[in-house]
């Protein structure tokens, strides 16, 4: 089985476009479809023909190009069963725990409600790659639009148990603002301090901060660290539940 090839590029103002290519079969999937032309350009640049869109959730900045790309390439659109009515051009709906093949590569569907009610992530099992869209960002998580904080906390825990070396591709370049917020609730975390400097250097140079890893996020992302005693002390929430601590972190980020 040949290694998957991945192309990352910018769409819209801060969305990431991601193409996944299986060199053995020629299959090429766009993870979501935020903007038509950058996706077409990226595929052409690599000499790939789009065959799939793997949709994570229904927000316009993730599905806007579904129908134009489907019309142009005749591709198959896969997306979350719990948002099926809101996904343009959906051909196949998938639910939590479902698996399907992308060439010889097994893709596992992980439902992660929080940002939206039916958001899903795609875990390429043997490749140890996770496409997390707007559930898990580098040093952050998605805003809570359709489900409460407790649901998002439990969704993030489903991702946190994946192998530490799992590469995480996320939906937006929010990392610098996330990093500065993370320091406000976890100021004594030495690994986080180092990472903030790395992020600032990368962004000044115009570099992307994608992908991250599950292990790095567990060390530095406050939204995965609601159990950490230092964060709890900083928030004066030592005796509160994990869900309550997470909710407070999310509320503070919303107002940061």
Phi and psi in degrees as GROMACS dihedral restraints (atoms count N, CA, C in turn):
[ dihedral_restraints ]
;  ai    aj    ak    al  type     phi  dphi    fc
    3     4     5     6     1   -79.3    20    10
    4     5     6     7     1   151.3    20    10
    6     7     8     9     1   -67.7    20    10
    7     8     9    10     1   138.5    20    10
    9    10    11    12     1   -64.8    20    10
   10    11    12    13     1   146.2    20    10
   12    13    14    15     1  -106.8    20    10
   13    14    15    16     1   139.1    20    10
   15    16    17    18     1  -128.6    20    10
   16    17    18    19     1   133.2    20    10
   18    19    20    21     1  -118.5    20    10
   19    20    21    22     1   125.8    20    10
   21    22    23    24     1  -115.9    20    10
   22    23    24    25     1   138.4    20    10
   24    25    26    27     1  -156.1    20    10
   25    26    27    28     1   167.3    20    10
   27    28    29    30     1   -91.1    20    10
   28    29    30    31     1   140.6    20    10
   30    31    32    33     1  -127.0    20    10
   31    32    33    34     1   154.4    20    10
   33    34    35    36     1    50.8    20    10
   34    35    36    37     1  -142.7    20    10
   36    37    38    39     1   -89.3    20    10
   37    38    39    40     1   -37.2    20    10
   39    40    41    42     1  -144.9    20    10
   40    41    42    43     1    10.6    20    10
   42    43    44    45     1   -76.6    20    10
   43    44    45    46     1   147.3    20    10
   45    46    47    48     1   -94.1    20    10
   46    47    48    49     1   132.8    20    10
   48    49    50    51     1   -95.7    20    10
   49    50    51    52     1   139.5    20    10
   51    52    53    54     1  -137.5    20    10
   52    53    54    55     1   126.4    20    10
   54    55    56    57     1  -110.7    20    10
   55    56    57    58     1   138.5    20    10
   57    58    59    60     1  -118.5    20    10
   58    59    60    61     1   124.5    20    10
   60    61    62    63     1  -123.6    20    10
   61    62    63    64     1   131.0    20    10
   63    64    65    66     1   -98.9    20    10
   64    65    66    67     1   104.9    20    10
   66    67    68    69     1   -66.0    20    10
   67    68    69    70     1   -19.0    20    10
   69    70    71    72     1   -74.1    20    10
   70    71    72    73     1   -39.2    20    10
   72    73    74    75     1  -109.6    20    10
   73    74    75    76     1   -15.7    20    10
   75    76    77    78     1    84.4    20    10
   76    77    78    79     1     0.3    20    10
   78    79    80    81     1   -65.4    20    10
   79    80    81    82     1   140.3    20    10
   81    82    83    84     1  -138.2    20    10
   82    83    84    85     1   123.4    20    10
   84    85    86    87     1  -113.8    20    10
   85    86    87    88     1   139.0    20    10
   87    88    89    90     1   -93.3    20    10
   88    89    90    91     1   128.4    20    10
   90    91    92    93     1   -82.4    20    10
   91    92    93    94     1   107.3    20    10
   93    94    95    96     1    62.0    20    10
   94    95    96    97     1   176.8    20    10
   96    97    98    99     1  -144.5    20    10
   97    98    99   100     1    72.7    20    10
   99   100   101   102     1   -71.1    20    10
  100   101   102   103     1   -28.7    20    10
  102   103   104   105     1  -159.4    20    10
  103   104   105   106     1   130.8    20    10
  105   106   107   108     1   -64.7    20    10
  106   107   108   109     1   -55.4    20    10
  108   109   110   111     1   -64.6    20    10
  109   110   111   112     1   -44.3    20    10
  111   112   113   114     1   -60.3    20    10
  112   113   114   115     1   -32.5    20    10
  114   115   116   117     1   -70.3    20    10
  115   116   117   118     1   -44.9    20    10
  117   118   119   120     1   -59.2    20    10
  118   119   120   121     1   -44.2    20    10
  120   121   122   123     1   -64.1    20    10
  121   122   123   124     1   -41.1    20    10
  123   124   125   126     1   -65.5    20    10
  124   125   126   127     1   -42.1    20    10
  126   127   128   129     1   -63.7    20    10
  127   128   129   130     1   -42.4    20    10
  129   130   131   132     1   -65.5    20    10
  130   131   132   133     1   -39.4    20    10
  132   133   134   135     1   -59.5    20    10
  133   134   135   136     1   -36.6    20    10
  135   136   137   138     1   -92.7    20    10
  136   137   138   139     1    -7.8    20    10
  138   139   140   141     1    73.6    20    10
  139   140   141   142     1    31.3    20    10
  141   142   143   144     1  -106.6    20    10
  142   143   144   145     1   148.0    20    10
  144   145   146   147     1  -106.7    20    10
  145   146   147   148     1   124.7    20    10
  147   148   149   150     1   -66.7    20    10
  148   149   150   151     1   131.6    20    10
  150   151   152   153     1  -120.1    20    10
  151   152   153   154     1   -19.6    20    10
  153   154   155   156     1  -145.3    20    10
  154   155   156   157     1   153.9    20    10
  156   157   158   159     1  -121.6    20    10
  157   158   159   160     1   127.4    20    10
  159   160   161   162     1  -103.0    20    10
  160   161   162   163     1   101.8    20    10
  162   163   164   165     1   -88.8    20    10
  163   164   165   166     1   134.7    20    10
  165   166   167   168     1   -97.2    20    10
  166   167   168   169     1   -35.2    20    10
  168   169   170   171     1  -163.9    20    10
  169   170   171   172     1   173.3    20    10
  171   172   173   174     1   -87.8    20    10
  172   173   174   175     1    -4.9    20    10
  174   175   176   177     1   -58.8    20    10
  175   176   177   178     1   143.4    20    10
  177   178   179   180     1   -55.0    20    10
  178   179   180   181     1   -38.9    20    10
  180   181   182   183     1   -74.0    20    10
  181   182   183   184     1     5.2    20    10
  183   184   185   186     1  -120.3    20    10
  184   185   186   187     1   -11.3    20    10
  186   187   188   189     1  -128.0    20    10
  187   188   189   190     1     1.6    20    10
  189   190   191   192     1   -54.9    20    10
  190   191   192   193     1   -37.2    20    10
  192   193   194   195     1   -95.9    20    10
  193   194   195   196     1     8.0    20    10
  195   196   197   198     1   -53.3    20    10
  196   197   198   199     1   -57.1    20    10
  198   199   200   201     1   -69.5    20    10
  199   200   201   202     1   -43.1    20    10
  201   202   203   204     1   -60.0    20    10
  202   203   204   205     1   -40.0    20    10
  204   205   206   207     1   -70.6    20    10
  205   206   207   208     1   -36.8    20    10
  207   208   209   210     1   -65.0    20    10
  208   209   210   211     1   -40.5    20    10
  210   211   212   213     1   -65.6    20    10
  211   212   213   214     1   -38.6    20    10
  213   214   215   216     1   -74.0    20    10
  214   215   216   217     1   -42.9    20    10
  216   217   218   219     1  -109.2    20    10
  217   218   219   220     1   -12.1    20    10
  219   220   221   222     1    65.4    20    10
  220   221   222   223     1    31.3    20    10
  222   223   224   225     1   -80.7    20    10
  223   224   225   226     1   170.7    20    10
  225   226   227   228     1  -101.4    20    10
  226   227   228   229     1   133.9    20    10
  228   229   230   231     1  -107.8    20    10
  229   230   231   232     1   123.1    20    10
  231   232   233   234     1  -111.0    20    10
  232   233   234   235     1   140.2    20    10
  234   235   236   237     1  -162.2    20    10
  235   236   237   238     1   179.6    20    10
  237   238   239   240     1   -71.8    20    10
  238   239   240   241     1   132.5    20    10
  240   241   242   243     1   -63.3    20    10
  241   242   243   244     1   -33.2    20    10
  243   244   245   246     1   -80.3    20    10
  244   245   246   247     1     0.0    20    10
  246   247   248   249     1  -129.6    20    10
  247   248   249   250     1    21.3    20    10
  249   250   251   252     1   -56.4    20    10
  250   251   252   253     1   -38.7    20    10
  252   253   254   255     1   -69.2    20    10
  253   254   255   256     1   -16.4    20    10
  255   256   257   258     1  -106.1    20    10
  256   257   258   259     1     1.8    20    10
  258   259   260   261     1   -99.7    20    10
  259   260   261   262     1   110.8    20    10
  261   262   263   264     1   -61.9    20    10
  262   263   264   265     1   131.3    20    10
  264   265   266   267     1    73.0    20    10
  265   266   267   268     1    16.0    20    10
  267   268   269   270     1   -60.2    20    10
  268   269   270   271     1   130.4    20    10
  270   271   272   273     1  -104.1    20    10
  271   272   273   274     1   -36.4    20    10
  273   274   275   276     1  -139.1    20    10
  274   275   276   277     1   125.2    20    10
  276   277   278   279     1  -101.6    20    10
  277   278   279   280     1   142.4    20    10
  279   280   281   282     1  -130.6    20    10
  280   281   282   283     1   153.0    20    10
  282   283   284   285     1  -124.9    20    10
  283   284   285   286     1   170.5    20    10
  285   286   287   288     1   -53.8    20    10
  286   287   288   289     1   129.5    20    10
  288   289   290   291     1    88.0    20    10
  289   290   291   292     1   -10.8    20    10
  291   292   293   294     1   -65.7    20    10
  292   293   294   295     1   150.1    20    10
  294   295   296   297     1  -128.5    20    10
  295   296   297   298     1   144.9    20    10
  297   298   299   300     1  -145.1    20    10
  298   299   300   301     1   165.8    20    10
  300   301   302   303     1  -100.7    20    10
  301   302   303   304     1   136.2    20    10
  303   304   305   306     1  -117.5    20    10
  304   305   306   307     1    92.1    20    10
  306   307   308   309     1    64.6    20    10
  307   308   309   310     1  -127.2    20    10
  309   310   311   312     1   -92.7    20    10
  310   311   312   313     1     6.8    20    10
  312   313   314   315     1   -98.8    20    10
  313   314   315   316     1   127.6    20    10
  315   316   317   318     1   -85.9    20    10
  316   317   318   319     1   128.1    20    10
  318   319   320   321     1  -112.1    20    10
  319   320   321   322     1   125.2    20    10
  321   322   323   324     1  -106.2    20    10
  322   323   324   325     1   134.6    20    10
  324   325   326   327     1   -93.1    20    10
  325   326   327   328     1   128.0    20    10
  327   328   329   330     1  -119.0    20    10
  328   329   330   331     1   115.4    20    10
  330   331   332   333     1   -79.8    20    10
  331   332   333   334     1   129.7    20    10
  333   334   335   336     1  -133.0    20    10
  334   335   336   337     1    69.0    20    10
  336   337   338   339     1   -62.2    20    10
  337   338   339   340     1   146.2    20    10
  339   340   341   342     1   159.2    20    10
  340   341   342   343     1   -72.9    20    10
  342   343   344   345     1   -60.8    20    10
  343   344   345   346     1   -48.0    20    10
  345   346   347   348     1  -129.5    20    10
  346   347   348   349     1   167.9    20    10
  348   349   350   351     1   -69.3    20    10
  349   350   351   352     1   -28.2    20    10
  351   352   353   354     1  -120.4    20    10
  352   353   354   355     1    16.7    20    10
  354   355   356   357     1   -51.8    20    10
  355   356   357   358     1   136.7    20    10
  357   358   359   360     1  -126.5    20    10
  358   359   360   361     1   157.1    20    10
  360   361   362   363     1  -117.1    20    10
  361   362   363   364     1   154.3    20    10
  363   364   365   366     1  -112.5    20    10
  364   365   366   367     1   119.3    20    10
  366   367   368   369     1  -108.7    20    10
  367   368   369   370     1   110.5    20    10
  369   370   371   372     1   -80.4    20    10
  370   371   372   373     1   100.3    20    10
  372   373   374   375     1   -58.2    20    10
  373   374   375   376     1   -59.1    20    10
  375   376   377   378     1   -73.4    20    10
  376   377   378   379     1   -22.9    20    10
  378   379   380   381     1   -85.6    20    10
  379   380   381   382     1   -12.0    20    10
  381   382   383   384     1    54.8    20    10
  382   383   384   385     1    52.8    20    10
  384   385   386   387     1  -128.5    20    10
  385   386   387   388     1   134.4    20    10
  387   388   389   390     1  -122.7    20    10
  388   389   390   391     1   129.7    20    10
  390   391   392   393     1  -104.7    20    10
  391   392   393   394     1   103.2    20    10
  393   394   395   396     1  -100.6    20    10
  394   395   396   397     1    -9.1    20    10
  396   397   398   399     1    49.5    20    10
  397   398   399   400     1  -117.1    20    10
  399   400   401   402     1  -107.7    20    10
  400   401   402   403     1    20.9    20    10
  402   403   404   405     1   -89.0    20    10
  403   404   405   406     1   -55.0    20    10
  405   406   407   408     1  -121.9    20    10
  406   407   408   409     1   122.0    20    10
  408   409   410   411     1  -106.4    20    10
  409   410   411   412     1   169.1    20    10
  411   412   413   414     1   -63.3    20    10
  412   413   414   415     1   116.4    20    10
  414   415   416   417     1    65.8    20    10
  415   416   417   418     1    16.9    20    10
  417   418   419   420     1  -157.0    20    10
  418   419   420   421     1  -174.0    20    10
  420   421   422   423     1  -147.2    20    10
  421   422   423   424     1   169.4    20    10
  423   424   425   426     1   -73.1    20    10
  424   425   426   427     1   153.9    20    10
  426   427   428   429     1   -63.6    20    10
  427   428   429   430     1   154.3    20    10
  429   430   431   432     1   -96.2    20    10
  430   431   432   433     1    99.0    20    10
  432   433   434   435     1   -98.0    20    10
  433   434   435   436     1   -35.7    20    10
  435   436   437   438     1  -125.7    20    10
  436   437   438   439     1   -10.5    20    10
  438   439   440   441     1  -138.4    20    10
  439   440   441   442     1   155.3    20    10
  441   442   443   444     1   -73.2    20    10
  442   443   444   445     1   168.9    20    10
  444   445   446   447     1   -58.3    20    10
  445   446   447   448     1   -38.8    20    10
  447   448   449   450     1   -60.1    20    10
  448   449   450   451     1   -37.3    20    10
  450   451   452   453     1   -66.2    20    10
  451   452   453   454     1   -43.7    20    10
  453   454   455   456     1   -64.8    20    10
  454   455   456   457     1   -40.0    20    10
  456   457   458   459     1   -57.3    20    10
  457   458   459   460     1   -45.8    20    10
  459   460   461   462     1   -68.7    20    10
  460   461   462   463     1   -33.9    20    10
  462   463   464   465     1   -63.3    20    10
  463   464   465   466     1   -44.2    20    10
  465   466   467   468     1   -64.5    20    10
  466   467   468   469     1   -32.9    20    10
  468   469   470   471     1   -66.1    20    10
  469   470   471   472     1   -30.4    20    10
  471   472   473   474     1   -65.7    20    10
  472   473   474   475     1   -31.1    20    10
  474   475   476   477     1   -82.5    20    10
  475   476   477   478     1   -34.1    20    10
  477   478   479   480     1   -65.6    20    10
  478   479   480   481     1   -21.4    20    10
  480   481   482   483     1   -85.7    20    10
  481   482   483   484     1    -4.0    20    10
  483   484   485   486     1   -68.2    20    10
  484   485   486   487     1   158.9    20    10
  486   487   488   489     1   -55.0    20    10
  487   488   489   490     1   141.3    20    10
  489   490   491   492     1   -56.1    20    10
  490   491   492   493     1   -31.8    20    10
  492   493   494   495     1   -80.1    20    10
  493   494   495   496     1    -1.9    20    10
  495   496   497   498     1   -58.5    20    10
  496   497   498   499     1   125.1    20    10
  498   499   500   501     1   -78.7    20    10
  499   500   501   502     1   132.2    20    10
  501   502   503   504     1  -114.2    20    10
  502   503   504   505     1   118.3    20    10
  504   505   506   507     1  -103.3    20    10
  505   506   507   508     1   127.7    20    10
  507   508   509   510     1  -120.2    20    10
  508   509   510   511     1   173.5    20    10
  510   511   512   513     1   -90.1    20    10
  511   512   513   514     1   -18.8    20    10
  513   514   515   516     1  -142.6    20    10
  514   515   516   517     1   150.8    20    10
  516   517   518   519     1   -90.3    20    10
  517   518   519   520     1    83.0    20    10
  519   520   521   522     1  -112.6    20    10
  520   521   522   523     1    10.8    20    10
  522   523   524   525     1   -64.8    20    10
  523   524   525   526     1   -38.1    20    10
  525   526   527   528     1   -66.2    20    10
  526   527   528   529     1   -45.7    20    10
  528   529   530   531     1   -66.7    20    10
  529   530   531   532     1   -36.9    20    10
  531   532   533   534     1   -61.6    20    10
  532   533   534   535     1   -41.0    20    10
  534   535   536   537     1   -63.7    20    10
  535   536   537   538     1   -43.8    20    10
  537   538   539   540     1   -66.4    20    10
  538   539   540   541     1   -37.0    20    10
  540   541   542   543     1   -66.7    20    10
  541   542   543   544     1   -43.2    20    10
  543   544   545   546     1   -54.4    20    10
  544   545   546   547     1   -39.1    20    10
  546   547   548   549     1   -63.6    20    10
  547   548   549   550     1   -27.8    20    10
  549   550   551   552     1   -71.2    20    10
  550   551   552   553     1   -24.3    20    10
  552   553   554   555     1  -109.7    20    10
  553   554   555   556     1   -12.1    20    10
  555   556   557   558     1  -138.6    20    10
  556   557   558   559     1    56.1    20    10
  558   559   560   561     1   -70.0    20    10
  559   560   561   562     1   -19.8    20    10
  561   562   563   564     1   -98.4    20    10
  562   563   564   565     1     8.5    20    10
  564   565   566   567     1   -81.1    20    10
  565   566   567   568     1   104.6    20    10
  567   568   569   570     1   -61.1    20    10
  568   569   570   571     1   -39.4    20    10
  570   571   572   573     1   -64.7    20    10
  571   572   573   574     1   -38.1    20    10
  573   574   575   576     1   -65.8    20    10
  574   575   576   577     1   -42.6    20    10
  576   577   578   579     1   -57.2    20    10
  577   578   579   580     1   -45.2    20    10
  579   580   581   582     1   -62.7    20    10
  580   581   582   583     1   -41.7    20    10
  582   583   584   585     1   -66.8    20    10
  583   584   585   586     1   -38.1    20    10
  585   586   587   588     1   -59.6    20    10
  586   587   588   589     1   -41.6    20    10
  588   589   590   591     1   -63.6    20    10
  589   590   591   592     1   -41.1    20    10
  591   592   593   594     1   -62.5    20    10
  592   593   594   595     1   -41.5    20    10
  594   595   596   597     1   -66.8    20    10
  595   596   597   598     1   -44.0    20    10
  597   598   599   600     1   -60.9    20    10
  598   599   600   601     1   -41.4    20    10
  600   601   602   603     1   -64.9    20    10
  601   602   603   604     1   -43.9    20    10
  603   604   605   606     1   -63.4    20    10
  604   605   606   607     1   -44.7    20    10
  606   607   608   609     1   -70.5    20    10
  607   608   609   610     1   -35.4    20    10
  609   610   611   612     1   -61.4    20    10
  610   611   612   613     1   -32.0    20    10
  612   613   614   615     1   -85.9    20    10
  613   614   615   616     1     1.6    20    10
  615   616   617   618     1    75.6    20    10
  616   617   618   619     1    19.5    20    10
  618   619   620   621     1   -89.9    20    10
  619   620   621   622     1   150.1    20    10
  621   622   623   624     1   -72.7    20    10
  622   623   624   625     1   157.0    20    10
  624   625   626   627     1  -109.4    20    10
  625   626   627   628     1    16.0    20    10
  627   628   629   630     1  -106.6    20    10
  628   629   630   631     1   140.6    20    10
  630   631   632   633     1   -87.1    20    10
  631   632   633   634     1   169.0    20    10
  633   634   635   636     1  -110.3    20    10
  634   635   636   637     1  -169.0    20    10
  636   637   638   639     1  -132.2    20    10
  637   638   639   640     1   157.5    20    10
  639   640   641   642     1   -59.0    20    10
  640   641   642   643     1   -43.4    20    10
  642   643   644   645     1   -61.0    20    10
  643   644   645   646     1   -44.0    20    10
  645   646   647   648     1   -65.3    20    10
  646   647   648   649     1   -39.1    20    10
  648   649   650   651     1   -66.3    20    10
  649   650   651   652     1   -38.0    20    10
  651   652   653   654     1   -64.6    20    10
  652   653   654   655     1   -27.8    20    10
  654   655   656   657     1   -81.7    20    10
  655   656   657   658     1   -28.9    20    10
  657   658   659   660     1  -130.5    20    10
  658   659   660   661     1   -16.3    20    10
  660   661   662   663     1   -89.3    20    10
  661   662   663   664     1   113.2    20    10
  663   664   665   666     1   -61.9    20    10
  664   665   666   667     1   -24.0    20    10
  666   667   668   669     1   -73.8    20    10
  667   668   669   670     1   -14.0    20    10
  669   670   671   672     1  -101.2    20    10
  670   671   672   673     1     2.6    20    10
  672   673   674   675     1  -121.7    20    10
  673   674   675   676     1    30.2    20    10
  675   676   677   678     1   -65.8    20    10
  676   677   678   679     1   -15.5    20    10
  678   679   680   681     1   -87.5    20    10
  679   680   681   682     1    -7.4    20    10
  681   682   683   684     1   -72.0    20    10
  682   683   684   685     1   127.1    20    10
  684   685   686   687     1   -59.9    20    10
  685   686   687   688     1   -36.7    20    10
  687   688   689   690     1   -65.8    20    10
  688   689   690   691     1   -43.6    20    10
  690   691   692   693     1   -63.5    20    10
  691   692   693   694     1   -43.1    20    10
  693   694   695   696     1   -60.2    20    10
  694   695   696   697     1   -41.7    20    10
  696   697   698   699     1   -64.2    20    10
  697   698   699   700     1   -43.8    20    10
  699   700   701   702     1   -61.0    20    10
  700   701   702   703     1   -32.2    20    10
  702   703   704   705     1   -91.6    20    10
  703   704   705   706     1    -2.3    20    10
  705   706   707   708     1    57.4    20    10
  706   707   708   709     1    43.8    20    10
  708   709   710   711     1  -131.0    20    10
  709   710   711   712     1    36.3    20    10
  711   712   713   714     1   -58.4    20    10
  712   713   714   715     1   -32.2    20    10
  714   715   716   717     1  -101.2    20    10
  715   716   717   718     1     7.5    20    10
  717   718   719   720     1   -90.0    20    10
  718   719   720   721     1   164.8    20    10
  720   721   722   723     1   -72.7    20    10
  721   722   723   724     1   161.7    20    10
  723   724   725   726     1   -58.8    20    10
  724   725   726   727     1   -40.8    20    10
  726   727   728   729     1   -63.3    20    10
  727   728   729   730     1   -39.6    20    10
  729   730   731   732     1   -68.1    20    10
  730   731   732   733     1   -39.8    20    10
  732   733   734   735     1   -65.1    20    10
  733   734   735   736     1   -45.2    20    10
  735   736   737   738     1   -59.1    20    10
  736   737   738   739     1   -44.5    20    10
  738   739   740   741     1   -60.1    20    10
  739   740   741   742     1   -38.8    20    10
  741   742   743   744     1   -67.6    20    10
  742   743   744   745     1   -40.7    20    10
  744   745   746   747     1   -61.9    20    10
  745   746   747   748     1   -44.6    20    10
  747   748   749   750     1   -63.6    20    10
  748   749   750   751     1   -41.4    20    10
  750   751   752   753     1   -63.1    20    10
  751   752   753   754     1   -41.7    20    10
  753   754   755   756     1   -65.6    20    10
  754   755   756   757     1   -37.7    20    10
  756   757   758   759     1   -65.8    20    10
  757   758   759   760     1   -38.4    20    10
  759   760   761   762     1   -59.5    20    10
  760   761   762   763     1   -30.3    20    10
  762   763   764   765     1  -105.9    20    10
  763   764   765   766     1    10.5    20    10
